[in-house]
Amino acid sequence: MEMIKAIIDQYWAALEMLKQVITQCPAGRWNDPNSRKKFWQAAYHALYYTHLYLHTSMNDFKPWAKHRKEYRDPWPNPEVYEPCSREAMLEFLELCRQMVDINVSTQNLDAPSGFDWLPFSKLELQLYNMRHVQHHAAELIEWLGAIEGIEVDWVSTAPGPDPA
């Protein structure tokens, strides 16, 4: 189905942009002690919810093996634990890509979202989820550009596997 391929390709594009900011973030910015909201936290938040919403429902949800409860939405107490490493974050991103490949092509896009707080279809959930990834990727791109002078390339499409 052409629509499924387009959804998967655009997920991959959004995740590729998030990957760029994760890899290009300077070490000192990753967990900057002078920043109320840490760079890594925004990236983790985006991946956590991407991962969550790629599941069929909350009942089906299995957190990432390296997830820590305090990682999900750690604001306003980011100082009480170690940050997620860049390497682990990239591993988590790859897990999300794999889930996109498998789950998007097997879901009934006309079915309800599977999450009580999101009263729309699985199709709209996919769009919602991609917008969320891109929102945080853009936030991090802005931080890199404004504070570090680092430019991140726009990814218009990043073809995933053929969902045949």
Secondary structure, 3 states (H helix, E strand, C coil): CHHHHHHHHHHHHHHHHHHHHHHHCCHHHHCCCCCCCCHHHHHHHHHHHHHHHCCCCCCCCCCCCCCCHHHCCCCCCHHHCCCCCHHHHHHHHHHHHHHHHHHHHHCCCCCECCCCCCCCEHHHHHHHHHHHHHHHHHHHHHHHHHHHCCCCCCCCCCCCCCCC
